[in-house]
């Protein structure tokens, strides 16, 4: 699961409001709970996608994985390859492999196995 | 960085062949990364990945190792099963560099005698993570050398295959395994025996002495009264199945003659255990291995076996440093069973035909009933058929591709009910995420390196208004009430941002439209036969770099001609409460909107593998049948459902190959 995907996921339990963003908890018993995989950099693609993410959530989540993004950005930054590369790295290259997603509101936990979250209710 | 030939005056300009080779090498690198998550490095290390040199594309250990050893001392050769690549680790970097230079572009010959070109790239480490249980399915044992070579010869010669000339002809042309029954006739239509009609003659006399001996020595506890002889030519197999509980008692034993083979056992949780059955061995399955695990033989000509001591029975090692291919020979099995005279009362009721609810499903009258119906006749079925289903879903439909390709770069797109991820990679300019109710289908998406998760389409865990577009292809028709179908559509609309578009496809009741029959109706036995020709022995994934040819477009909702479909339930022309759901006859028009559509499971249901043929029809074909629930839509019905959802506008509405389709836009 990429951080970009995580940016869109929310809790789907009935009557749970405000279950976003889901907290990522890594599985400590797994030797490879996070993977960094290469992805071709496409400047326009990154810019377009960036405009759709919740940037605060991205910033905080990236921090959890040791990535320090700019706290906020302006239109000037969108032409800065360094900035775009850091966004590209955070959004596309980090893959959460083993762990769980926890709702901050109702505390239900959804497992992530081999990069795949299982978000069936009542799981 | 490499030398193709000695003509090195072209230091700054590569020849055409060199350019072509370089392209292929880069393609291999990309494929390894994209599809297998293997990262290559541009500096020399001791380890190499050898693309196109794998067990999965027909290259065996004893073919590859000598080639590699010409360049130096090979520390380890890891050949993961079913993969079209291997990893080689040399003692020194010097030696691996030599291999990289000399072996890149080298031609070798695969198991079918076809030429293959190897592409080598450096990797940081030669390693393979393999999770395999080390225990045999409970209740299973293999007794080696239970008969002598002379006895084996005698038994094989005693089988008279010439008796049944009808079967002979049909079986020869269909390349189908041969079977003979003794004691009781086994019927493949319902996978059961006719207990009231025992066959005259009982079991052959020569079997008596063996059975007595095995009883005395405690290998078996009961004297069998039914025997089935199966003969498998290399390339033939039998689909995964559980022997019908109500037909036979607990103990089932099978004698392997003529050739060893690997039999695959699978637990409902998904654990798969390959078991080697050597020649002249007796396989005994009881308890859990008989009642709960499925067993089957993949249609292929080579098995992946242990390289050292390859004839040892039991679980095939998971050590990829010790695997190779073993060519199959003609194998005959004598399977002995005891017919049950009372209903089965095993401890595995969920898979027991005696204990499961026998009443056929009826049209649901409440949301709860609908949910239960969907659980049994949609969700559970897709989990069982995922692999086979995926293999019949490979050609993207043009209108859907068109829709996706028209979306602007950077669009966030959700595929609700993505199945095997067929559409997730169509347009690289989009960020597509798929979700499906079936874990097994989502696993196939994961294997293809797509972003996907498991969820119910009625509760999609995605923030509202966050998607630029959604697609939902052949999904909503699986919901059993109008309310639930509307709710599914509402979820899709909720995900869209204002102005966002969704493409919805559902199966149409009208399979003939504008005097044109849909592909579903037109598809016939002949085209199925043709596909099988191409498919024979493609259980092995071929080369990494040269992709497999497309299997043709057999893509309508269901795949195969029927085998003696049960006609019960009849044809209701309109739905009436409390009526039983009719079982649809494949490749015919729909007479009812709410139906159960049969799916004939073919091939070993391993995920992602191409389908293997078993010969289309005939009473000898024991393929399990699953029923999937559908509500097929009438003309205008999908539009009407869309109109009940607020804030949507229908942009386009059309008919496409037996489906009603709508493109809608959120206000």
Boltz contact constraints between the chains, C-beta under 6 A:
constraints:
  - contact:
      token1: [A, 5]
      token2: [B, 433]
      max_distance: 6.0
  - contact:
      token1: [A, 5]
      token2: [B, 451]
      max_distance: 6.0
  - contact:
      token1: [A, 8]
      token2: [B, 462]
      max_distance: 6.0
  - contact:
      token1: [A, 8]
      token2: [B, 463]
      max_distance: 6.0
  - contact:
      token1: [A, 8]
      token2: [B, 466]
      max_distance: 6.0
  - contact:
      token1: [A, 9]
      token2: [B, 461]
      max_distance: 6.0
  - contact:
      token1: [A, 10]
      token2: [B, 461]
      max_distance: 6.0
  - contact:
      token1: [A, 10]
      token2: [B, 463]
      max_distance: 6.0
  - contact:
      token1: [A, 12]
      token2: [B, 459]
      max_distance: 6.0
  - contact:
      token1: [A, 12]
      token2: [B, 461]
      max_distance: 6.0
  - contact:
      token1: [A, 20]
      token2: [B, 463]
      max_distance: 6.0
  - contact:
      token1: [A, 44]
      token2: [B, 409]
      max_distance: 6.0
  - contact:
      token1: [A, 45]
      token2: [B, 409]
      max_distance: 6.0
  - contact:
      token1: [A, 45]
      token2: [B, 410]
      max_distance: 6.0
  - contact:
      token1: [A, 48]
      token2: [B, 409]
      max_distance: 6.0
  - contact:
      token1: [A, 48]
      token2: [B, 410]
      max_distance: 6.0
  - contact:
      token1: [A, 49]
      token2: [B, 410]
      max_distance: 6.0
  - contact:
      token1: [A, 49]
      token2: [B, 431]
      max_distance: 6.0
  - contact:
      token1: [A, 52]
      token2: [B, 412]
      max_distance: 6.0
  - contact:
      token1: [A, 115]
      token2: [B, 446]
      max_distance: 6.0
  - contact:
      token1: [A, 116]
      token2: [B, 442]
      max_distance: 6.0
  - contact:
      token1: [A, 116]
      token2: [B, 446]
      max_distance: 6.0
  - contact:
      token1: [A, 117]
      token2: [B, 453]
      max_distance: 6.0
  - contact:
      token1: [A, 118]
      token2: [B, 454]
      max_distance: 6.0
  - contact:
      token1: [A, 119]
      token2: [B, 453]
      max_distance: 6.0
  - contact:
      token1: [A, 119]
      token2: [B, 455]
      max_distance: 6.0
  - contact:
      token1: [A, 119]
      token2: [B, 461]
      max_distance: 6.0
  - contact:
      token1: [A, 120]
      token2: [B, 454]
      max_distance: 6.0
  - contact:
      token1: [A, 120]
      token2: [B, 455]
      max_distance: 6.0
  - contact:
      token1: [A, 121]
      token2: [B, 459]
      max_distance: 6.0
